[in-house]
């Protein structure tokens, strides 16, 4: 199987083609995925979780990437929701 770095998709945020190999596309698809999650799943994604003994099982985005990264993702999720609302 061969892969092409020239593959594009339409960004929901801009309505323009974007390379599916780009950081811009990775970030947008991450936000899309998070919007499909329940509030509880998103909470675990951002804040991590502990087991029944209080030990950290999953550090979450804040623990791995930091608070600024989590805030950036949340802001992008809001932009994506606004873009979707304008189309309906």
Secondary structure, 3 states (H helix, E strand, C coil): CCCCCCCEEECCCCCCEEECCCHHHHHHHHHHHHHHCCHHHHHHHHHCEECCCCCEEECHHHHHHCHHHHHHHHHHHHHHHHHHHHHC
